[in-house]
Amino acid sequence: MMDILLVVLHIVFLLSAVVSAVAVFWLKDMIAAAISFAAFSFFLAMEFVVLQAPDVAIAEGAIGAGISTAILIIGIKGTHRKEDEES
């Protein structure tokens, strides 16, 4: 029974990671793409937890989902948007 649950968790987390990674490229809004990148890092961290690598999961969650996303959003907020210039 536990083996089936682990397989289902692997499939759910990996499919969610793939969907969020593809969404990064399809989204036109940069903030939404950065949030989708954070979701990708979160799902990857959860996959590392399922694979019983908690140290890697903590690093991925802190650096990938936390610090990198914060830096991306700060950088995006510091730029000028074409939509703001037109109005």
Helices and strands as residue ranges (DSSP letters): H 2-26, H 30-50, H 54-59, I 60-67, H 68-77, H 82-86
